[in-house]
Amino acid sequence: MRKKPIRLIVIRHGETYLNAKGIHQGQLHGKLNEKGKKQAQRLALKLRKENIHKIYSSDLRRAVQTTKIVAKYHAVPIVYTEDLRERHYGIFQGRPWSETAAMRVADIDFTPKGGESNADQLRRTRHFIARISHSKSLQGKTVLISAHAGTAWSMTSILTKIPIHRVKKYNAKNTGVLIFELNGRKSVLIKNEMFEQHS
């Protein structure tokens, strides 16, 4: 029997206090500021008519806060998982972006001490996507993924086959939205309200 396509909605969390200060968060939990809470509330209203069947969320606080706000309109199971965490930036976590230019974020093989490379996060994300796409219970369903910029970059690279260094040339907006259709080994990006040119 032919698989039915899965509709995958990917969102990024709202703005946090550390986002506003230009600080690398990585796998630090972070916390939504007032702007971030309002962004999440607007996103919840925007997605309230989507027929979402299941929600997967990063277990980091900023994503959990966003997930709970969006989920108010959807009485569906929520799975919190480490698989959807932001990339671990190791020794660069908690430091300003302006001090970490040497991190070479677009270098797929560069691993900050104590952290992950882009390739590590791509592998983690690829395994997660494989579980979703092979799930019989999710065939023909809509799945919401609540996570981070790194997740959005990685999923886009994997599902569109665009190299990660090209995807990361674009900013991922807080509470941005991507919608993909997964159909077996094929996937199509059908909406991009996530990425914008770097200023």
MDAnalysis code that builds the backbone (N, CA, C; Angstrom):
import MDAnalysis as mda
import numpy as np

u = mda.Universe.empty(597, n_residues=199, atom_resindex=np.repeat(np.arange(199), 3), trajectory=True)
u.add_TopologyAttr("name", ["N", "CA", "C"] * 199)
u.add_TopologyAttr("resid", np.arange(1, 200))
u.add_TopologyAttr("resname", ["MET", "ARG", "LYS", "LYS", "PRO", "ILE", "ARG", "LEU", "ILE", "VAL", "ILE", "ARG", "HIS", "GLY", "GLU", "THR", "TYR", "LEU", "ASN", "ALA", "LYS", "GLY", "ILE", "HIS", "GLN", "GLY", "GLN", "LEU", "HIS", "GLY", "LYS", "LEU", "ASN", "GLU", "LYS", "GLY", "LYS", "LYS", "GLN", "ALA", "GLN", "ARG", "LEU", "ALA", "LEU", "LYS", "LEU", "ARG", "LYS", "GLU", "ASN", "ILE", "HIS", "LYS", "ILE", "TYR", "SER", "SER", "ASP", "LEU", "ARG", "ARG", "ALA", "VAL", "GLN", "THR", "THR", "LYS", "ILE", "VAL", "ALA", "LYS", "TYR", "HIS", "ALA", "VAL", "PRO", "ILE", "VAL", "TYR", "THR", "GLU", "ASP", "LEU", "ARG", "GLU", "ARG", "HIS", "TYR", "GLY", "ILE", "PHE", "GLN", "GLY", "ARG", "PRO", "TRP", "SER", "GLU", "THR", "ALA", "ALA", "MET", "ARG", "VAL", "ALA", "ASP", "ILE", "ASP", "PHE", "THR", "PRO", "LYS", "GLY", "GLY", "GLU", "SER", "ASN", "ALA", "ASP", "GLN", "LEU", "ARG", "ARG", "THR", "ARG", "HIS", "PHE", "ILE", "ALA", "ARG", "ILE", "SER", "HIS", "SER", "LYS", "SER", "LEU", "GLN", "GLY", "LYS", "THR", "VAL", "LEU", "ILE", "SER", "ALA", "HIS", "ALA", "GLY", "THR", "ALA", "TRP", "SER", "MET", "THR", "SER", "ILE", "LEU", "THR", "LYS", "ILE", "PRO", "ILE", "HIS", "ARG", "VAL", "LYS", "LYS", "TYR", "ASN", "ALA", "LYS", "ASN", "THR", "GLY", "VAL", "LEU", "ILE", "PHE", "GLU", "LEU", "ASN", "GLY", "ARG", "LYS", "SER", "VAL", "LEU", "ILE", "LYS", "ASN", "GLU", "MET", "PHE", "GLU", "GLN", "HIS", "SER"])
u.atoms.positions = np.array([
    [0.834, -1.194, 0.000],
    [0.000, 0.000, 0.000],
    [0.874, 1.251, 0.000],
    [0.533, 2.199, -0.857],
    [1.319, 3.411, -0.979],
    [1.141, 4.297, 0.255],
    [2.261, 4.844, 0.758],
    [2.195, 5.704, 1.933],
    [1.484, 7.012, 1.604],
    [0.714, 7.513, 2.570],
    [0.097, 8.819, 2.417],
    [1.082, 9.877, 2.911],
    [1.125, 11.040, 2.266],
    [2.092, 12.070, 2.667],
    [1.834, 12.587, 4.082],
    [2.905, 12.959, 4.743],
    [2.847, 13.562, 6.069],
    [3.097, 15.055, 5.924],
    [2.229, 15.855, 6.519],
    [2.396, 17.309, 6.520],
    [3.184, 17.664, 7.773],
    [4.316, 18.316, 7.593],
    [5.231, 18.611, 8.692],
    [5.327, 20.130, 8.857],
    [4.873, 20.629, 9.997],
    [4.950, 22.058, 10.295],
    [6.078, 22.265, 11.306],
    [7.083, 23.039, 10.919],
    [8.252, 23.279, 11.767],
    [8.220, 24.729, 12.236],
    [8.302, 24.937, 13.560],
    [8.316, 26.295, 14.088],
    [9.549, 26.512, 14.964],
    [9.961, 27.770, 15.044],
    [11.027, 28.144, 15.979],
    [10.389, 28.841, 17.182],
    [11.016, 28.702, 18.332],
    [10.521, 29.325, 19.560],
    [10.489, 30.847, 19.452],
    [9.760, 31.475, 20.375],
    [9.733, 32.930, 20.462],
    [11.044, 33.501, 20.979],
    [11.156, 34.812, 20.899],
    [12.384, 35.483, 21.332],
    [12.624, 35.283, 22.828],
    [13.884, 35.085, 23.181],
    [14.271, 34.926, 24.585],
    [15.084, 36.134, 25.043],
    [15.306, 36.207, 26.366],
    [16.139, 37.277, 26.902],
    [17.542, 37.215, 26.313],
    [18.070, 35.997, 26.128],
    [19.421, 35.857, 25.576],
    [19.458, 36.161, 24.088],
    [18.383, 35.803, 23.337],
    [18.295, 36.207, 21.929],
    [18.443, 37.721, 21.814],
    [17.689, 38.431, 22.651],
    [17.661, 39.891, 22.582],
    [19.023, 40.505, 22.885],
    [19.847, 39.780, 23.660],
    [21.182, 40.269, 24.012],
    [22.260, 39.769, 23.051],
    [21.867, 38.961, 22.054],
    [22.845, 38.447, 21.097],
    [23.770, 37.412, 21.686],
    [23.233, 36.573, 22.576],
    [24.036, 35.555, 23.261],
    [23.786, 34.180, 22.648],
    [24.854, 33.414, 22.435],
    [24.716, 32.012, 22.017],
    [24.000, 31.226, 23.106],
    [22.877, 30.590, 22.781],
    [22.178, 29.780, 23.770],
    [22.523, 28.311, 23.631],
    [22.520, 27.800, 22.405],
    [22.788, 26.388, 22.214],
    [21.829, 25.560, 23.053],
    [22.370, 24.709, 23.920],
    [21.525, 23.862, 24.749],
    [21.312, 24.419, 26.157],
    [21.619, 25.712, 26.360],
    [21.125, 26.396, 27.547],
    [19.619, 26.518, 27.384],
    [18.883, 26.497, 28.484],
    [17.421, 26.463, 28.368],
    [16.828, 27.750, 27.803],
    [17.293, 28.889, 28.251],
    [16.702, 30.136, 27.802],
    [15.286, 30.302, 28.335],
    [14.754, 31.509, 28.198],
    [13.404, 31.805, 28.684],
    [12.799, 32.880, 27.797],
    [11.546, 32.699, 27.392],
    [10.892, 33.693, 26.548],
    [10.767, 35.025, 27.286],
    [11.109, 36.123, 26.596],
    [10.826, 37.439, 27.147],
    [9.394, 37.835, 26.768],
    [8.977, 39.040, 27.132],
    [7.590, 39.437, 26.857],
    [7.307, 39.463, 25.360],
    [8.278, 39.931, 24.585],
    [8.108, 39.929, 23.132],
    [7.941, 38.501, 22.623],
    [8.753, 37.586, 23.158],
    [8.686, 36.191, 22.736],
    [7.356, 35.552, 23.062],
    [6.796, 35.882, 24.231],
    [5.485, 35.346, 24.606],
    [4.396, 35.847, 23.662],
    [4.474, 37.132, 23.304],
    [3.488, 37.698, 22.372],
    [3.639, 37.074, 20.983],
    [4.891, 36.849, 20.565],
    [5.126, 36.183, 19.279],
    [4.491, 34.792, 19.279],
    [4.680, 34.053, 20.366],
    [4.134, 32.703, 20.461],
    [2.602, 32.725, 20.463],
    [2.022, 33.709, 21.103],
    [0.561, 33.832, 21.120],
    [0.025, 34.129, 19.721],
    [0.719, 34.995, 18.979],
    [0.301, 35.277, 17.598],
    [0.439, 34.035, 16.728],
    [1.522, 33.287, 16.956],
    [1.722, 32.046, 16.197],
    [0.614, 31.045, 16.514],
    [0.241, 30.953, 17.784],
    [-0.831, 30.032, 18.185],
    [-2.130, 30.359, 17.445],
    [-2.445, 31.639, 17.334],
    [-3.663, 32.043, 16.622],
    [-3.548, 31.724, 15.131],
    [-2.357, 31.913, 14.609],
    [-2.122, 31.638, 13.185],
    [-2.307, 30.160, 12.858],
    [-1.910, 29.290, 13.801],
    [-1.948, 27.842, 13.559],
    [-3.187, 27.164, 14.139],
    [-4.077, 27.919, 14.735],
    [-5.182, 27.294, 15.475],
    [-6.123, 26.479, 14.595],
    [-6.209, 26.814, 13.303],
    [-7.111, 26.082, 12.414],
    [-6.433, 24.904, 11.708],
    [-5.126, 24.745, 11.955],
    [-4.427, 23.598, 11.387],
    [-4.910, 22.323, 12.091],
    [-5.141, 21.286, 11.325],
    [-5.616, 20.025, 11.884],
    [-4.417, 19.187, 12.311],
    [-3.801, 19.587, 13.426],
    [-2.580, 18.947, 13.916],
    [-2.940, 17.681, 14.695],
    [-2.243, 16.587, 14.388],
    [-2.522, 15.297, 15.022],
    [-1.538, 14.939, 16.132],
    [-0.307, 15.485, 16.044],
    [0.697, 15.172, 17.060],
    [1.738, 16.287, 17.083],
    [2.284, 16.545, 18.265],
    [3.297, 17.582, 18.422],
    [4.566, 16.966, 18.998],
    [5.698, 17.281, 18.375],
    [7.010, 16.940, 18.907],
    [7.720, 18.249, 19.239],
    [8.343, 18.293, 20.409],
    [8.995, 19.533, 20.835],
    [10.355, 19.247, 21.441],
    [11.282, 20.164, 21.210],
    [12.521, 20.173, 21.978],
    [12.160, 20.273, 23.458],
    [12.992, 19.686, 24.295],
    [12.737, 19.751, 25.735],
    [13.418, 20.938, 26.405],
    [14.050, 21.828, 25.626],
    [14.639, 23.033, 26.196],
    [13.528, 24.039, 26.514],
    [13.680, 24.762, 27.638],
    [12.587, 25.581, 28.177],
    [11.969, 26.528, 27.145],
    [12.788, 27.209, 26.350],
    [12.241, 28.199, 25.425],
    [11.320, 27.559, 24.395],
    [11.651, 26.342, 23.973],
    [10.785, 25.620, 23.039],
    [9.540, 25.096, 23.749],
    [9.719, 24.585, 24.978],
    [8.585, 24.065, 25.745],
    [7.560, 25.174, 25.994],
    [8.040, 26.368, 26.366],
    [7.128, 27.489, 26.585],
    [6.328, 27.795, 25.316],
    [7.009, 27.830, 24.188],
    [6.348, 28.113, 22.914],
    [5.350, 27.017, 22.571],
    [5.765, 25.779, 22.751],
    [4.901, 24.628, 22.456],
    [3.605, 24.693, 23.250],
    [3.713, 24.968, 24.531],
    [2.524, 24.996, 25.384],
    [1.543, 26.085, 24.981],
    [2.070, 27.225, 24.535],
    [1.193, 28.308, 24.083],
    [0.470, 27.910, 22.798],
    [1.201, 27.335, 21.845],
    [0.610, 26.918, 20.568],
    [-0.366, 25.760, 20.772],
    [-0.050, 24.857, 21.692],
    [-0.847, 23.638, 21.887],
    [-2.195, 23.893, 22.551],
    [-2.417, 25.102, 23.052],
    [-3.697, 25.414, 23.692],
    [-4.880, 25.151, 22.770],
    [-4.658, 25.268, 21.466],
    [-5.742, 25.103, 20.481],
    [-5.804, 23.687, 19.907],
    [-4.957, 22.785, 20.422],
    [-4.875, 21.448, 19.836],
    [-4.786, 20.398, 20.946],
    [-5.849, 19.649, 21.132],
    [-5.874, 18.609, 22.170],
    [-5.262, 17.330, 21.614],
    [-3.939, 17.358, 21.464],
    [-3.225, 16.233, 20.847],
    [-2.012, 15.881, 21.707],
    [-1.454, 14.673, 21.528],
    [-0.266, 14.287, 22.302],
    [0.938, 15.179, 21.992],
    [1.723, 15.474, 23.041],
    [2.971, 16.226, 22.893],
    [4.115, 15.337, 23.377],
    [5.131, 15.196, 22.541],
    [6.323, 14.418, 22.901],
    [7.497, 15.384, 23.006],
    [8.083, 15.499, 24.202],
    [9.262, 16.338, 24.404],
    [10.508, 15.469, 24.264],
    [11.442, 15.926, 23.446],
    [12.589, 15.071, 23.133],
    [13.892, 15.850, 23.002],
    [14.979, 15.251, 23.445],
    [16.316, 15.833, 23.281],
    [16.737, 15.855, 21.814],
    [16.126, 15.014, 20.992],
    [16.505, 14.924, 19.575],
    [16.318, 16.250, 18.845],
    [15.401, 17.090, 19.350],
    [15.093, 18.351, 18.677],
    [15.795, 19.545, 19.325],
    [16.739, 19.272, 20.223],
    [17.469, 20.371, 20.847],
    [18.296, 21.144, 19.826],
    [18.579, 22.392, 20.180],
    [19.500, 23.209, 19.387],
    [20.875, 22.548, 19.372],
    [21.682, 22.915, 18.424],
    [23.070, 22.453, 18.395],
    [23.763, 22.856, 19.700],
    [24.584, 21.965, 20.229],
    [25.360, 22.265, 21.431],
    [26.605, 23.024, 20.998],
    [26.719, 24.275, 21.489],
    [27.839, 25.121, 21.074],
    [29.031, 25.029, 22.018],
    [29.000, 24.088, 22.956],
    [30.160, 23.852, 23.804],
    [30.612, 25.099, 24.544],
    [31.909, 25.403, 24.455],
    [32.482, 26.529, 25.200],
    [31.938, 27.880, 24.744],
    [31.237, 27.929, 23.619],
    [30.707, 29.196, 23.124],
    [29.336, 29.524, 23.702],
    [28.701, 28.561, 24.373],
    [27.385, 28.816, 24.944],
    [27.481, 29.873, 26.046],
    [26.551, 30.805, 26.023],
    [26.532, 31.872, 27.012],
    [27.424, 33.043, 26.669],
    [28.061, 32.999, 25.496],
    [28.940, 34.088, 25.081],
    [28.315, 34.858, 23.927],
    [28.618, 36.132, 23.787],
    [28.028, 36.948, 22.723],
    [28.463, 36.465, 21.339],
    [27.541, 36.607, 20.393],
    [27.883, 36.281, 19.002],
    [29.106, 37.075, 18.544],
    [29.210, 38.313, 18.978],
    [30.311, 39.173, 18.541],
    [31.673, 38.648, 18.969],
    [31.708, 37.805, 20.009],
    [32.979, 37.258, 20.497],
    [33.287, 35.892, 19.909],
    [32.373, 35.358, 19.104],
    [32.542, 33.971, 18.667],
    [32.579, 33.820, 17.154],
    [33.026, 34.854, 16.463],
    [33.087, 34.789, 15.002],
    [33.974, 33.644, 14.531],
    [34.985, 33.308, 15.329],
    [35.927, 32.245, 14.948],
    [35.297, 30.865, 14.988],
    [34.063, 30.774, 15.471],
    [33.442, 29.467, 15.575],
    [33.171, 28.859, 14.195],
    [33.117, 29.710, 13.160],
    [32.888, 29.225, 11.785],
    [31.626, 28.359, 11.734],
    [30.484, 28.975, 12.030],
    [29.229, 28.217, 12.142],
    [28.857, 27.490, 10.858],
    [29.372, 27.932, 9.705],
    [29.018, 27.270, 8.450],
    [29.935, 26.099, 8.121],
    [31.001, 25.909, 8.911],
    [31.939, 24.810, 8.672],
    [31.334, 23.524, 9.231],
    [30.952, 22.634, 8.362],
    [30.206, 21.439, 8.782],
    [31.004, 20.543, 9.707],
    [32.316, 20.573, 9.632],
    [33.137, 19.665, 10.430],
    [33.672, 20.294, 11.711],
    [33.507, 21.618, 11.878],
    [34.064, 22.281, 13.058],
    [33.251, 21.934, 14.297],
    [33.928, 21.426, 15.347],
    [33.260, 21.068, 16.592],
    [33.825, 21.906, 17.728],
    [33.030, 22.834, 18.295],
    [33.527, 23.594, 19.441],
    [33.776, 22.660, 20.624],
    [34.764, 22.954, 21.433],
    [35.110, 22.098, 22.567],
    [33.877, 21.876, 23.446],
    [33.544, 20.589, 23.674],
    [32.399, 20.239, 24.495],
    [31.065, 20.305, 23.776],
    [31.096, 20.561, 22.468],
    [29.841, 20.742, 21.738],
    [29.696, 19.841, 20.528],
    [28.836, 20.261, 19.591],
    [28.529, 19.495, 18.383],
    [28.957, 20.268, 17.142],
    [29.239, 19.546, 16.096],
    [29.436, 20.157, 14.784],
    [28.093, 20.255, 14.080],
    [28.055, 20.990, 12.957],
    [26.857, 20.996, 12.122],
    [26.519, 19.585, 11.669],
    [27.562, 18.803, 11.347],
    [27.338, 17.432, 10.889],
    [26.679, 16.590, 11.979],
    [27.070, 16.821, 13.244],
    [26.451, 16.098, 14.365],
    [24.958, 16.404, 14.437],
    [24.621, 17.685, 14.328],
    [23.203, 18.042, 14.419],
    [22.430, 17.514, 13.211],
    [23.039, 17.532, 12.049],
    [22.380, 16.967, 10.872],
    [22.067, 15.488, 11.064],
    [23.018, 14.739, 11.629],
    [22.778, 13.307, 11.878],
    [21.623, 13.113, 12.858],
    [21.629, 13.889, 13.921],
    [20.574, 13.795, 14.930],
    [19.202, 14.102, 14.317],
    [19.166, 15.139, 13.496],
    [17.909, 15.547, 12.863],
    [17.467, 14.525, 11.820],
    [18.428, 13.965, 11.077],
    [18.092, 12.967, 10.046],
    [17.455, 11.728, 10.665],
    [17.974, 11.293, 11.814],
    [17.387, 10.135, 12.505],
    [15.961, 10.435, 12.948],
    [15.725, 11.653, 13.434],
    [14.380, 12.032, 13.865],
    [13.410, 12.027, 12.680],
    [13.817, 12.626, 11.565],
    [12.958, 12.665, 10.375],
    [12.640, 11.256, 9.896],
    [13.629, 10.375, 9.938],
    [13.410, 8.992, 9.498],
    [12.337, 8.318, 10.342],
    [12.365, 8.550, 11.659],
    [11.339, 7.955, 12.521],
    [9.943, 8.467, 12.176],
    [9.864, 9.763, 11.893],
    [8.566, 10.343, 11.523],
    [8.079, 9.760, 10.204],
    [8.941, 9.765, 9.202],
    [8.521, 9.351, 7.862],
    [8.183, 7.868, 7.779],
    [8.752, 7.054, 8.687],
    [8.477, 5.622, 8.676],
    [7.352, 5.214, 9.623],
    [6.787, 6.186, 10.325],
    [5.723, 5.880, 11.279],
    [4.400, 5.641, 10.548],
    [3.854, 4.439, 10.680],
    [2.583, 4.114, 10.035],
    [1.436, 4.941, 10.607],
    [1.510, 5.248, 11.917],
    [0.421, 5.974, 12.564],
    [0.347, 7.437, 12.136],
    [1.431, 7.953, 11.534],
    [1.450, 9.358, 11.124],
    [1.172, 9.557, 9.633],
    [0.988, 8.484, 8.907],
    [0.696, 8.607, 7.474],
    [-0.589, 9.399, 7.268],
    [-0.508, 10.377, 6.384],
    [-1.667, 11.201, 6.070],
    [-2.011, 12.210, 7.148],
    [-1.135, 12.370, 8.165],
    [-1.416, 13.251, 9.293],
    [-0.554, 14.519, 9.228],
    [-0.898, 15.481, 10.091],
    [-0.135, 16.714, 10.233],
    [0.599, 16.688, 11.559],
    [1.907, 16.913, 11.506],
    [2.767, 16.862, 12.689],
    [3.407, 18.232, 12.885],
    [3.341, 18.737, 14.109],
    [3.992, 19.999, 14.444],
    [5.319, 19.719, 15.139],
    [6.390, 20.382, 14.680],
    [7.718, 20.282, 15.273],
    [8.069, 21.644, 15.854],
    [8.248, 21.716, 17.170],
    [8.572, 22.978, 17.839],
    [10.014, 22.918, 18.319],
    [10.862, 23.769, 17.748],
    [12.284, 23.621, 18.071],
    [13.053, 24.927, 17.907],
    [14.156, 24.893, 17.155],
    [15.156, 25.953, 17.178],
    [15.652, 26.292, 15.774],
    [16.453, 27.350, 15.696],
    [17.030, 27.746, 14.409],
    [17.847, 26.605, 13.810],
    [18.686, 25.976, 14.639],
    [19.512, 24.879, 14.141],
    [18.688, 23.736, 13.597],
    [17.559, 23.463, 14.240],
    [16.656, 22.414, 13.764],
    [16.076, 22.790, 12.415],
    [15.651, 24.049, 12.292],
    [15.063, 24.518, 11.035],
    [16.075, 24.466, 9.898],
    [17.311, 24.913, 10.166],
    [18.356, 24.837, 9.141],
    [18.613, 23.388, 8.742],
    [18.747, 22.517, 9.747],
    [19.076, 21.120, 9.476],
    [17.961, 20.426, 8.701],
    [16.716, 20.615, 9.137],
    [15.596, 19.977, 8.438],
    [15.492, 20.466, 7.000],
    [15.695, 21.760, 6.809],
    [15.632, 22.304, 5.448],
    [16.729, 21.716, 4.574],
    [17.941, 21.628, 5.106],
    [19.052, 21.053, 4.347],
    [18.765, 19.600, 3.968],
    [18.272, 18.829, 4.938],
    [18.011, 17.405, 4.704],
    [16.867, 17.203, 3.710],
    [15.779, 17.936, 3.897],
    [14.568, 17.686, 3.107],
    [14.587, 18.336, 1.724],
    [15.411, 19.379, 1.547],
    [15.510, 20.013, 0.228],
    [16.801, 19.661, -0.493],
    [17.710, 18.986, 0.257],
    [19.022, 18.605, -0.287],
    [19.890, 19.835, -0.625],
    [19.635, 20.943, 0.031],
    [20.473, 22.132, -0.099],
    [21.564, 22.047, 0.967],
    [22.836, 22.222, 0.613],
    [23.908, 22.109, 1.611],
    [23.687, 23.043, 2.797],
    [24.047, 22.572, 3.982],
    [23.796, 23.325, 5.206],
    [24.463, 24.699, 5.179],
    [25.641, 24.826, 4.571],
    [26.320, 26.122, 4.567],
    [25.542, 27.153, 3.756],
    [24.746, 26.700, 2.788],
    [23.911, 27.627, 2.020],
    [22.657, 27.996, 2.788],
    [22.063, 27.026, 3.468],
    [20.853, 27.300, 4.248],
    [21.158, 28.289, 5.367],
    [22.338, 28.152, 5.997],
    [22.679, 28.986, 7.141],
    [23.059, 30.414, 6.764],
    [22.986, 30.741, 5.487],
    [23.190, 32.126, 5.069],
    [21.972, 32.980, 5.402],
    [20.878, 32.325, 5.787],
    [19.637, 33.027, 6.089],
    [19.339, 32.976, 7.580],
    [18.805, 34.086, 8.105],
    [18.347, 34.111, 9.488],
    [17.097, 33.266, 9.634],
    [16.965, 32.589, 10.773],
    [15.729, 31.893, 11.117],
    [14.970, 32.781, 12.103],
    [13.786, 33.230, 11.730],
    [13.029, 34.170, 12.542],
    [12.419, 33.480, 13.764],
    [12.383, 34.177, 14.881],
    [11.653, 33.675, 16.039],
    [10.189, 33.502, 15.667],
    [9.629, 32.345, 16.000],
    [8.271, 31.894, 15.642],
    [8.045, 31.852, 14.132],
    [9.134, 31.687, 13.369],
    [8.999, 31.435, 11.942],
    [8.383, 30.064, 11.703],
    [7.850, 29.868, 10.496],
    [7.151, 28.623, 10.155],
    [7.662, 28.071, 8.825],
    [7.906, 26.764, 8.800],
    [8.175, 26.021, 7.566],
    [7.129, 24.912, 7.471],
    [6.648, 24.653, 6.257],
    [5.747, 23.517, 6.066],
    [6.297, 22.642, 4.943],
    [6.495, 21.368, 5.273],
    [6.978, 20.383, 4.310],
    [5.909, 19.317, 4.098],
    [5.966, 18.698, 2.931],
    [5.169, 17.497, 2.694],
    [6.138, 16.348, 2.467],
    [6.063, 15.342, 3.343],
    [6.922, 14.166, 3.227],
    [6.136, 13.055, 2.568],
    [6.672, 12.535, 1.481],
    [5.997, 11.462, 0.753],
    [7.023, 10.389, 0.425],
    [7.188, 9.443, 1.357],
    [8.226, 8.432, 1.184],
    [9.593, 9.088, 1.240],
    [10.399, 8.860, 0.232],
    [11.738, 9.449, 0.184],
    [11.734, 10.851, -0.406],
    [10.591, 11.296, -0.875],
    [10.492, 12.621, -1.476],
    [9.910, 13.606, -0.464],
    [10.349, 14.845, -0.558],
    [9.803, 15.890, 0.297],
    [9.762, 17.198, -0.477],
    [8.782, 18.015, -0.141],
    [8.604, 19.297, -0.819],
    [8.396, 20.380, 0.236],
    [9.103, 21.492, 0.101],
    [8.879, 22.653, 0.951],
    [7.719, 23.431, 0.346],
    [6.607, 23.498, 1.067],
    [5.430, 24.164, 0.494],
    [5.165, 25.536, 1.110],
    [5.820, 25.861, 2.209],
    [5.703, 27.214, 2.768],
    [6.961, 27.555, 3.541],
    [7.490, 28.769, 3.307],
    [8.646, 29.252, 4.027],
    [8.328, 30.619, 4.607],
    [8.037, 30.657, 5.895],
    [7.868, 31.906, 6.615],
    [8.859, 31.928, 7.774],
    [10.018, 31.352, 7.526],
    [11.072, 31.202, 8.532],
    [12.305, 32.015, 8.209],
    [12.791, 31.915, 6.993],
    [14.111, 32.426, 6.667],
    [14.055, 33.806, 6.024],
    [15.022, 34.640, 6.387],
    [15.157, 35.962, 5.804],
    [16.642, 36.268, 5.642],
    [16.943, 37.187, 4.746],
    [18.329, 37.560, 4.504],
    [18.942, 38.174, 5.761],
    [20.230, 37.885, 5.988],
    [20.941, 38.550, 7.076],
    [20.955, 40.049, 6.819],
    [20.757, 40.833, 7.875],
    [20.780, 42.289, 7.720],
    [22.204, 42.805, 7.650],
])
